[in-house]
């Protein structure tokens, strides 16, 4: 399953760091962060709990940039 989330980030470098952090998160098969559109697309591993995975992604991204935001539904 793939979902797209709105994000808030200040620079392209931080967006790239967020992408790498998201990709390393358990339950994420792949992630793409676009600084231009302020969107993060996440492909989840089969059977992954989307809500739990996204909480971990948000936490991982905030370690990179504590001002960033991943808006969850």
C-alpha distances in whole Angstrom, upper triangle without the diagonal:
4,7,10,13,17,19,23,24,28,28,26,27,25,22,22,23,20,18,19,19,15,15,17,16,15,11,10,10,11,12,14,17,19,22,23,21,20,16,14,11,8,6,6,8,7,9,9,11,9,13,14,12,13,17,17,16,18,21,20,21,24,25,25,26,27,28,24,22,18,18,16,16
4,7,10,14,16,20,21,25,24,23,24,22,19,19,20,17,15,17,17,13,13,16,15,15,12,10,9,9,9,11,13,15,19,20,17,17,13,10,7,6,4,6,9,11,12,11,12,10,13,15,12,12,16,16,14,16,19,19,18,22,23,23,24,25,25,21,19,15,16,14,14
4,7,10,13,17,18,22,22,21,22,21,17,18,19,16,14,17,17,13,14,17,15,16,13,11,12,11,10,11,12,14,17,18,15,14,10,8,6,5,7,8,12,13,14,13,13,9,11,14,12,10,14,15,13,14,18,18,17,20,22,21,22,23,22,19,16,12,12,11,11
4,7,10,13,15,19,19,18,20,18,15,16,18,14,13,16,16,13,14,17,16,18,15,13,14,12,10,9,10,11,13,14,11,10,7,6,4,6,9,11,15,17,18,16,15,12,13,16,13,11,14,16,13,13,17,17,15,18,21,20,20,21,20,16,14,10,10,10,10
4,6,10,13,16,17,17,19,16,13,15,16,13,12,16,15,12,15,17,16,18,16,14,16,14,11,10,9,11,12,14,11,9,6,5,6,8,11,13,17,19,19,17,16,12,12,15,13,10,12,14,11,11,15,15,13,15,18,18,17,18,16,13,10,7,6,7,8
4,7,10,14,15,15,17,15,12,15,16,13,13,17,16,14,17,19,18,20,19,17,19,17,13,12,10,10,11,12,9,6,5,6,9,11,15,17,20,23,23,20,19,15,15,17,16,12,14,16,13,12,15,16,13,15,18,17,16,16,14,11,8,6,5,8,10
4,7,10,12,12,14,12,9,13,13,10,11,15,14,13,16,18,17,20,19,17,19,17,13,12,9,9,9,11,9,5,5,7,10,12,16,18,21,24,24,21,20,17,16,18,16,12,14,15,12,10,13,14,10,12,15,14,12,13,11,7,5,5,6,9,12
4,7,10,11,13,10,9,13,13,11,13,16,15,15,18,20,19,22,22,20,22,19,16,14,11,10,9,11,10,6,8,10,14,16,19,21,24,27,28,25,23,20,19,20,19,15,16,17,14,11,14,14,11,11,14,13,10,11,8,5,5,7,8,12,15
4,6,8,9,7,6,10,11,9,11,14,14,14,17,19,19,22,23,20,22,19,16,14,10,10,7,10,11,7,10,11,15,16,20,22,25,28,29,26,25,22,21,22,20,17,17,17,14,12,14,14,10,10,13,11,8,10,7,5,7,9,11,15,18
4,7,9,7,8,11,12,11,14,16,16,17,20,21,22,25,26,23,25,22,19,16,13,12,8,11,12,10,13,14,18,20,24,25,29,32,33,29,29,26,25,25,23,20,21,21,18,16,17,16,13,13,14,12,9,11,8,7,10,13,15,18,21
4,5,5,6,9,10,11,13,15,15,17,19,20,21,25,26,23,24,21,18,15,12,11,7,10,12,10,13,14,18,20,23,25,28,32,33,30,30,26,26,27,24,21,22,22,18,17,18,17,13,14,15,12,10,13,11,10,13,15,17,21,24
4,5,5,6,9,10,11,13,14,15,17,19,20,24,25,21,22,19,15,13,9,8,6,8,11,10,12,13,16,18,21,24,26,30,31,28,29,26,26,26,23,21,22,21,18,17,19,17,14,15,16,13,12,15,14,12,14,15,18,21,24
4,5,5,6,9,10,11,12,14,16,17,19,23,24,21,22,19,16,13,11,11,9,12,14,13,15,14,17,19,22,24,26,30,31,28,29,26,26,26,23,21,22,21,17,17,18,15,13,14,14,10,10,14,13,12,15,16,19,22,25
4,5,5,6,9,10,10,12,14,15,17,20,22,19,21,18,14,13,10,11,9,12,14,12,13,13,16,17,20,22,24,28,29,26,26,23,23,23,20,18,19,17,14,14,14,12,9,10,11,7,7,10,10,8,11,13,16,19,22
4,5,5,6,9,10,10,12,14,15,19,20,17,18,15,11,9,6,7,6,10,11,9,10,9,12,14,17,19,22,25,27,24,24,21,21,21,19,16,17,17,13,13,14,12,9,11,12,9,9,12,12,9,11,11,14,17,20
4,5,5,6,9,10,11,13,15,18,19,16,17,13,11,9,7,8,8,12,13,12,12,11,13,14,17,19,21,25,27,24,24,22,22,22,19,17,19,17,14,14,16,13,10,13,13,10,11,15,15,12,14,14,17,19,23
4,5,5,6,9,10,11,13,16,18,15,17,14,11,11,9,11,11,15,16,14,14,12,14,15,17,19,21,25,26,23,23,21,21,21,18,16,17,15,12,13,13,10,8,10,10,7,9,12,13,11,13,14,17,19,23
4,5,5,6,9,10,11,14,16,13,15,12,9,9,7,10,10,14,14,12,11,9,12,12,15,16,18,22,23,20,20,18,18,17,15,13,14,12,9,9,10,8,5,8,9,6,8,11,12,9,10,10,14,15,19
4,5,5,6,9,10,14,14,11,12,9,6,6,5,9,10,14,14,12,11,8,9,9,12,14,16,20,22,19,19,17,18,18,14,13,15,13,10,11,13,10,8,12,12,10,12,15,15,12,13,12,15,16,19
4,5,5,6,9,12,14,11,12,10,8,9,9,12,13,17,18,16,14,12,12,12,14,15,16,20,22,19,20,18,19,18,15,14,16,13,10,12,13,10,9,12,12,10,12,15,17,14,15,14,18,19,22
4,5,5,7,10,12,10,12,11,9,11,11,14,15,19,19,16,15,12,13,12,14,14,16,20,21,17,18,16,17,16,12,12,13,10,7,9,9,6,6,9,9,8,11,13,15,13,13,13,16,17,20
4,5,5,9,10,7,9,8,6,9,9,13,14,18,17,15,13,9,10,8,10,11,13,16,17,14,15,13,14,13,10,9,11,8,5,8,9,7,7,11,11,10,13,15,16,13,13,11,14,14,17
4,6,8,9,6,7,6,5,8,10,14,16,19,19,17,15,11,11,9,9,10,11,15,17,14,16,14,16,15,11,11,14,11,9,12,13,10,10,14,14,13,16,18,19,16,16,14,17,17,20
4,6,9,7,9,9,9,12,13,17,19,22,22,20,18,14,14,12,12,12,12,16,17,14,16,15,16,15,11,12,13,10,9,12,12,9,11,14,13,13,16,18,20,17,18,16,19,19,22
4,6,6,9,9,10,13,14,18,20,23,22,20,17,14,14,11,11,10,11,14,15,12,13,12,13,11,8,9,10,7,6,10,10,7,10,13,12,13,16,17,19,17,16,14,17,16,19
4,6,8,11,12,15,17,21,23,26,25,23,20,16,15,12,12,9,9,12,12,9,10,11,12,10,7,10,11,8,9,12,12,11,13,16,16,17,19,20,22,20,19,17,19,17,20
4,7,9,11,15,17,20,23,26,24,22,19,15,14,10,9,6,5,8,9,6,8,8,11,9,6,9,11,9,9,13,14,13,15,18,18,19,21,22,24,21,19,17,18,16,18
4,6,7,11,13,17,20,22,21,19,16,12,10,7,6,5,6,9,11,8,10,9,12,11,7,9,12,10,9,12,14,12,13,17,17,17,20,21,22,19,18,15,17,15,18
4,7,11,14,17,20,23,21,20,17,13,11,8,5,5,5,9,11,10,13,12,15,14,11,12,15,14,12,16,17,15,16,20,20,20,22,24,25,22,21,18,20,18,20
4,7,10,14,17,19,18,17,14,11,8,6,5,7,8,12,15,13,15,13,16,16,12,13,16,14,12,15,17,15,15,18,19,18,20,22,23,19,19,16,18,18,20
4,7,10,13,15,15,13,10,7,6,4,6,9,11,15,17,14,16,13,15,16,12,11,14,13,10,13,15,13,12,16,17,15,17,19,20,16,15,13,15,15,17
4,7,10,12,11,11,8,6,5,7,9,12,15,18,20,18,19,16,18,19,15,14,17,16,12,14,17,15,13,16,18,16,17,19,19,15,15,13,15,16,18
4,6,9,9,7,6,4,6,9,12,15,18,21,23,20,20,17,18,19,16,14,16,16,12,13,16,14,11,14,16,14,14,16,16,12,12,11,13,15,17
4,5,6,6,5,6,8,12,15,18,21,24,26,23,24,20,21,22,19,17,19,19,15,16,19,17,14,17,18,16,15,18,17,13,13,12,14,16,19
4,6,5,7,9,12,15,18,21,24,27,29,26,26,23,23,24,21,19,20,20,17,16,19,17,14,16,18,15,14,16,14,12,12,13,15,17,20
4,6,8,11,13,17,20,23,26,29,31,28,28,25,25,27,24,21,23,24,20,19,22,21,17,19,21,19,17,20,17,15,15,15,16,19,21
4,5,9,11,15,18,21,24,27,28,26,26,22,23,25,22,19,22,22,19,18,21,21,17,19,22,19,18,20,17,14,14,13,14,16,18
4,7,10,13,17,19,23,26,27,24,24,20,20,22,20,16,18,19,16,15,18,17,14,15,18,16,15,16,14,11,10,10,11,14,16
4,7,10,13,16,19,22,23,21,20,17,17,19,17,14,16,17,14,13,17,16,13,16,18,17,16,17,16,12,11,9,10,12,14
4,6,10,12,16,19,20,17,17,14,15,16,14,11,14,14,11,11,14,14,11,14,16,15,15,17,16,12,11,8,10,11,13
4,7,10,13,16,18,15,16,13,14,16,13,11,15,15,12,13,16,15,14,17,19,18,18,20,19,16,14,11,12,12,14
4,6,10,12,14,12,13,10,12,13,10,9,13,12,10,12,15,14,13,16,18,17,19,20,20,16,15,12,13,12,14
4,7,9,12,10,12,10,13,14,11,11,15,14,12,15,17,16,16,20,21,20,22,23,24,20,18,15,16,15,16
4,6,8,6,8,7,11,11,8,10,13,12,11,14,17,16,16,20,21,21,23,24,25,21,19,16,17,15,16
4,6,6,9,9,13,12,10,12,15,14,13,17,18,17,19,22,23,23,25,26,27,24,22,19,20,18,19
4,6,9,10,14,14,12,14,17,17,17,20,21,21,22,25,26,26,28,29,31,27,25,22,22,20,20
4,7,9,12,12,11,14,16,16,17,19,21,21,22,25,26,27,29,29,31,27,25,22,22,19,19
4,6,9,8,7,10,12,12,13,16,17,17,19,21,22,23,25,26,27,24,22,18,19,16,17
4,6,5,6,9,10,11,12,14,16,17,18,20,22,23,24,24,26,23,20,17,17,14,14
4,6,5,6,9,10,10,12,14,15,16,18,20,21,22,22,23,20,17,14,13,10,11
4,6,5,6,9,10,11,13,14,15,17,19,20,21,20,21,18,15,12,12,8,9
4,5,5,7,9,10,11,13,14,16,17,19,20,20,21,19,16,14,14,11,13
4,5,5,6,9,10,11,12,14,16,17,19,19,20,17,15,12,13,11,13
4,5,5,6,8,10,10,12,14,15,16,16,17,14,12,9,10,8,10
4,5,5,6,9,10,11,13,15,15,14,16,14,11,9,10,9,11
4,5,5,6,9,10,11,13,14,14,16,14,13,11,13,12,15
4,5,5,6,9,10,11,12,13,14,12,11,8,11,11,14
4,5,5,6,9,10,10,10,11,9,7,6,9,9,13
4,5,5,7,9,10,9,12,10,10,9,12,12,16
4,5,5,7,9,10,12,11,11,11,14,14,18
4,5,5,6,8,9,7,8,8,12,13,17
4,5,5,4,7,6,8,9,12,14,18
4,6,6,10,9,11,13,16,17,21
4,7,9,8,11,13,16,18,22
4,5,6,9,11,15,17,21
4,6,8,11,14,16,20
4,7,10,13,16,19
4,7,10,13,16
4,6,9,13
4,6,10
4,7
4
